[in-house]
């Protein structure tokens, strides 16, 4: 999925490709236990969290239910965008 994604680390894609295409790893997993554990960790991070390391570093995987959602910023930006949208809609209807 991320093979041609310019934001995805090239090293990770190369490791995943090596892991999937190596017959030795599939035939003798006991020799490559550290590499298999690394791929398991990468798969867990990608499925349970963001596949991008930069996003994982700054964004929590779960929301904080104690954080307020109705703030002054939400009301201010919402009213401005609603007014601008209504104005543009009226402008195109009259034209």
Secondary structure by P-SEA (a helix, b strand, c coil): cccccccccaaaaaaaaaaaacccccccccccaaaaaaaaaaaaaaaacccccccccccccccccccccccaaaaaaaaaaaaaaaaaaaaaaac
